[in-house]
């Protein structure tokens, strides 16, 4: 009797719940029978959301800058009234969203004035070379600002993701564009070789995507991610794509760097010129033994070892391995082919008087005729 009563009560409760659920479902708008996703317009009150972690971090940084004392007038910063061009493309600052994105990056750049002032100090050492290479390749001069925002014009800097050098190449991309990266040498740290690779990479990205802004997005996020975004979202420009947050900020950051670097006085920054700008010439070193000590090489050619290492951050060890290498030496030093013991230009550096086999032949291309120069050979990849 008790079990029969329990079953009856459960049946009544189930029926009541089913009726209540049916009534609630009847209040919802009817969806098509074949719909796999429901869609409901929200009331204005429903659109509120908590701030994302990235937005909170940005706000904390801005507050910290204000507490430290941001440059005078930062709150009143304004973008130029006339149209602004970047890489030959017009940035549509009349679009409120793009205007605010660029202004945000401009405030962050001016809000930490130490970095743009360091750009100004480092520029004479590095930018003329980049500008010359871009001009020779027929590429926009504004691409030099990529190196500025990537590495702050430092030759030897490593990101948390393992990107290295002036143009912040990861290992795989560096090797794809001809840079040697092994335990002896890392040409990502060689400003000239890295610039050549960056020009080749950026040119290829522009050829594929047809826009410098999309090419920069691919440089930042990787070409596969941009291909996927275009495939999923349809053909559209950089500012119309939904991209990762860092990539959405990339072009506005580049424009902010250009504006501040081009007119630092306008933003309350002084043009801090360095007291001394190092000048280098290039020599070719053909190492014929398994390796040669850099200390020995510097001593035999009356070069300062410290200066030689600082001028060639691509060398990771205290020696050069077998093969042909292109090095920078300070202009103030004597030419390697003319120093001590009346050496003949183009020939040289023996390990010791008892060793008749040259450890390395050092040549100065600027002091040779074309017929005297060694025939270029492919760089030797060490294990």
C-alpha positions in Angstrom: 0.0 0.0 0.0 2.8 2.4 0.9 4.8 1.7 -2.3 1.6 2.2 -4.4 1.0 5.6 -2.7 4.6 6.7 -3.3 4.4 5.8 -7.0 1.2 7.9 -7.3 2.7 10.9 -5.6 5.8 10.8 -7.9 3.5 10.6 -11.0 1.6 13.7 -9.8 4.8 15.6 -9.1 6.2 14.7 -12.6 3.0 15.8 -14.3 3.1 19.1 -12.4 6.8 19.7 -13.4 6.0 18.9 -17.0 3.1 21.3 -17.0 5.3 24.1 -15.5 8.1 23.5 -18.0 5.6 23.6 -20.9 4.3 26.9 -19.7 7.8 28.4 -19.5 8.7 27.2 -23.0 5.5 28.6 -24.4 6.7 32.1 -23.4 9.9 31.9 -25.5 9.8 32.9 -29.2 9.3 29.9 -31.4 12.4 28.8 -33.2 12.5 27.1 -36.6 12.4 23.4 -36.3 15.7 23.1 -38.2 17.6 25.7 -36.2 20.8 24.6 -34.5 21.5 27.9 -32.8 19.1 29.9 -30.8 19.1 33.7 -31.3 17.5 36.2 -28.9 17.8 40.0 -28.9 19.0 41.3 -25.5 17.6 44.3 -23.7 20.1 47.2 -23.4 20.6 46.3 -19.7 21.8 42.8 -20.8 24.8 44.2 -22.8 26.9 45.1 -19.8 29.9 42.9 -19.1 32.9 42.9 -16.8 36.2 44.3 -18.0 38.6 41.9 -19.6 41.9 41.1 -18.0 43.7 43.0 -20.8 41.6 46.1 -20.3 42.2 46.0 -16.6 46.0 45.7 -17.2 45.9 48.6 -19.6 44.1 50.8 -17.1 46.5 49.9 -14.3 49.5 50.9 -16.6 47.8 54.2 -17.4 47.1 54.9 -13.7 50.7 54.0 -12.8 52.0 56.4 -15.5 49.8 59.2 -14.1 51.0 58.5 -10.6 54.6 58.7 -11.8 53.9 61.9 -13.6 53.1 61.7 -17.3 54.4 64.4 -19.6 52.5 67.7 -19.4 49.6 67.9 -21.8 49.3 64.1 -22.4 45.5 64.2 -21.6 45.1 66.9 -24.4 46.9 65.0 -27.1 45.3 65.3 -30.5 46.0 63.5 -33.8 46.8 65.6 -36.9 43.7 67.1 -38.5 44.8 66.3 -42.0 44.8 62.7 -43.4 47.7 60.6 -42.2 49.6 58.2 -44.5 51.5 55.2 -43.4 53.3 52.9 -45.9 51.5 54.7 -48.8 48.1 53.9 -47.4 45.7 56.4 -45.8 44.7 55.7 -42.2 41.0 56.5 -41.9 41.2 58.6 -38.7 37.6 59.9 -39.4 36.5 56.5 -38.2 35.9 57.0 -34.4 37.1 53.5 -33.6 40.4 53.8 -35.6 40.9 57.3 -34.3 40.6 56.1 -30.7 42.9 53.1 -31.3 45.7 55.3 -32.7 45.2 58.0 -30.0 45.4 55.2 -27.4 48.8 54.0 -28.8 50.0 57.6 -29.0 49.2 58.2 -25.4 51.0 55.0 -24.3 54.1 56.0 -26.4 54.3 59.6 -25.1 53.3 58.4 -21.6 56.6 56.5 -21.3 59.0 59.0 -22.9 62.2 57.2 -22.1 61.6 54.7 -24.9 61.1 57.2 -27.8 64.1 59.2 -26.5 66.1 56.0 -26.7 64.8 55.6 -30.3 66.2 59.0 -31.1 69.6 58.1 -29.6 69.9 54.7 -31.3 68.6 55.8 -34.7 71.9 57.2 -36.0 73.6 53.9 -35.5 71.0 51.7 -37.2 68.3 53.6 -39.2 70.6 54.9 -42.0 71.4 51.3 -42.9 67.8 50.2 -42.8 66.7 53.2 -44.9 69.4 52.5 -47.5 68.3 48.8 -47.8 64.7 49.7 -48.1 65.5 52.3 -50.8 67.5 49.8 -52.7 64.6 47.3 -52.5 62.0 49.9 -53.6 60.0 49.4 -50.4 58.3 52.1 -48.3 60.6 54.0 -45.9 58.0 53.6 -43.1 58.9 50.0 -42.8 61.8 51.1 -40.6 59.3 51.7 -37.8 58.7 47.9 -37.7 62.2 47.5 -36.3 61.5 50.4 -33.9 58.4 48.8 -32.3 59.7 45.3 -32.5 63.1 45.7 -30.8 63.4 49.4 -29.9 66.3 49.4 -32.4 68.3 47.0 -30.3 70.5 44.4 -32.1 70.6 41.9 -29.3 67.2 41.4 -27.6 65.2 38.3 -27.0 61.4 38.1 -26.5 59.6 35.7 -24.2 58.5 33.8 -27.3 62.1 33.3 -28.4 62.1 36.0 -31.2 65.6 37.5 -31.5 67.3 40.6 -32.8 66.5 43.9 -34.5 63.5 42.4 -36.5 62.5 39.8 -33.9 62.7 36.7 -36.0 61.8 33.4 -34.6 64.2 30.6 -35.4 62.1 28.9 -38.1 61.3 32.0 -40.1 64.9 33.2 -39.8 66.2 30.0 -41.4 63.5 30.1 -44.1 64.9 33.5 -45.2 68.5 32.5 -45.2 69.8 33.4 -41.8 72.2 31.1 -40.0 71.0 30.1 -36.6 73.1 27.5 -34.7 75.2 27.1 -31.6 78.0 29.2 -33.1 76.3 32.0 -35.0 72.9 33.6 -34.8 72.4 36.0 -37.7 69.2 37.3 -36.3 71.5 39.5 -34.2 73.3 40.8 -37.2 71.5 44.0 -38.1 72.4 43.9 -41.8 71.7 40.3 -42.4 68.5 40.5 -40.4 67.4 43.5 -42.4 67.9 41.7 -45.6 65.8 38.8 -44.4 63.1 41.2 -43.1 62.9 42.9 -46.5 62.5 39.6 -48.2 59.9 38.4 -45.8 57.8 41.6 -45.8 58.0 41.8 -49.6 56.7 38.3 -49.9 53.8 39.0 -47.4 52.9 42.2 -49.4 52.8 40.2 -52.6 50.5 37.6 -51.1 48.1 39.9 -49.3 48.2 43.0 -51.5 48.2 45.4 -48.6 51.0 46.6 -46.3 48.6 46.7 -43.4 47.7 43.0 -43.9 51.4 42.3 -44.5 52.2 43.8 -41.1 49.4 41.8 -39.5 50.9 38.6 -40.9 54.4 39.7 -39.8 53.0 40.0 -36.2 50.6 37.1 -36.0 51.9 34.8 -38.7 50.7 34.4 -42.3 48.7 31.3 -41.6 46.5 33.2 -39.0 45.8 36.0 -41.5 45.0 33.5 -44.3 42.6 31.8 -41.9 41.0 35.1 -40.9 40.4 36.1 -44.5 39.0 32.7 -45.4 36.6 32.7 -42.5 35.6 36.4 -42.5 35.8 37.1 -46.2 38.0 39.5 -48.2 38.4 42.7 -46.3 41.0 45.2 -45.1 43.1 45.2 -41.9 40.8 47.5 -39.9 37.7 45.4 -40.9 39.1 42.0 -39.7 38.7 40.6 -36.3 42.2 39.8 -35.3 44.1 38.9 -32.0 44.3 42.0 -29.8 48.1 42.4 -30.2 47.7 42.3 -34.0 44.8 44.8 -33.9 47.1 47.2 -32.1 50.1 46.7 -34.4 49.3 49.2 -37.2 48.2 51.9 -34.7 51.4 51.3 -32.7 53.4 51.7 -35.9 51.6 55.0 -36.7 52.1 56.3 -33.2 55.9 55.5 -33.4 56.1 57.4 -36.8 54.2 60.4 -35.4 56.4 60.7 -32.3 59.7 59.9 -34.0 59.0 62.4 -36.8 58.0 65.3 -34.6 59.3 64.6 -31.0 59.2 68.3 -30.1 55.5 68.4 -30.7 55.0 65.8 -28.0 57.3 67.4 -25.5 60.3 65.2 -26.2 63.9 66.4 -26.8 66.0 65.1 -29.7 68.8 63.5 -27.6 71.7 63.1 -30.0 74.4 60.6 -29.0 77.9 62.1 -28.3 79.4 59.3 -30.5 78.1 57.2 -33.3 80.1 54.0 -34.0 81.1 53.6 -37.6 82.1 50.2 -39.1 83.7 48.7 -42.1 83.3 45.1 -43.2 85.9 42.4 -43.6 85.6 38.8 -44.8 87.2 36.1 -42.7 87.9 32.8 -44.3 88.6 30.3 -41.5 90.4 27.3 -42.9 90.9 25.3 -39.7 88.2 23.9 -37.5 88.0 27.2 -35.7 89.9 30.3 -34.8 89.9 32.2 -31.5 88.5 35.7 -31.6 91.0 36.9 -29.1 93.8 35.7 -31.3 92.2 37.2 -34.4 91.8 40.6 -32.7 95.4 40.5 -31.4 96.9 39.7 -34.8 95.0 42.5 -36.4 95.4 45.1 -33.7 91.7 45.2 -32.9 90.2 45.6 -29.5 88.6 42.3 -28.5 85.7 44.0 -26.7 85.0 46.2 -29.7 85.1 43.2 -32.0 82.5 41.3 -29.9 80.2 44.3 -29.5 80.3 45.0 -33.2 79.4 41.4 -34.0 76.6 40.2 -31.6 75.8 37.3 -34.0 78.9 35.4 -32.8 77.7 33.3 -29.8 81.1 31.8 -28.8 84.7 33.0 -28.3 85.7 31.6 -31.7 84.7 31.5 -35.3 84.1 28.0 -36.9 85.4 26.9 -40.2 83.9 28.8 -43.1 83.6 32.3 -44.6 82.3 35.0 -42.3 81.5 38.7 -42.8 82.4 40.8 -39.8 82.1 44.4 -38.8 85.2 46.2 -37.3 85.3 49.7 -35.9 86.3 52.4 -38.5 88.7 53.9 -36.0 90.9 50.8 -36.0 93.6 50.1 -38.5 92.7 48.1 -41.6 93.2 44.4 -40.9 95.2 44.0 -44.2 97.7 46.8 -43.4 98.7 46.2 -39.8 101.9 44.9 -38.3 104.7 43.1 -40.1 104.0 44.7 -43.5 101.4 42.2 -44.4 100.2 42.2 -48.0 96.6 43.4 -48.3 94.2 40.4 -48.6 96.5 37.8 -47.0 96.8 36.8 -43.5 96.7 35.9 -39.9 98.8 33.0 -39.0 98.3 31.2 -35.7 101.9 31.3 -34.8 105.4 31.5 -36.4 105.8 27.8 -36.1 102.5 27.1 -38.0 102.9 27.8 -41.7 99.2 27.2 -42.4 97.0 30.3 -42.1 94.3 30.0 -39.5 92.2 32.6 -41.3 92.5 34.8 -44.3 91.1 38.3 -43.6 90.2 40.5 -46.5 88.9 44.1 -46.6 86.5 44.3 -49.6 86.8 48.1 -49.6 90.6 47.8 -50.2 90.5 45.2 -53.0 89.8 45.3 -56.7 87.0 43.1 -57.9 89.5 40.6 -59.3 91.2 40.2 -55.9 88.1 39.5 -53.9 87.4 35.9 -52.9 84.6 34.3 -54.9 81.5 34.2 -52.6 80.5 30.8 -51.3 77.4 29.6 -49.6 77.5 30.0 -45.8 78.5 26.8 -44.1 75.9 25.5 -41.7 77.6 24.1 -38.6 76.1 21.0 -36.8 
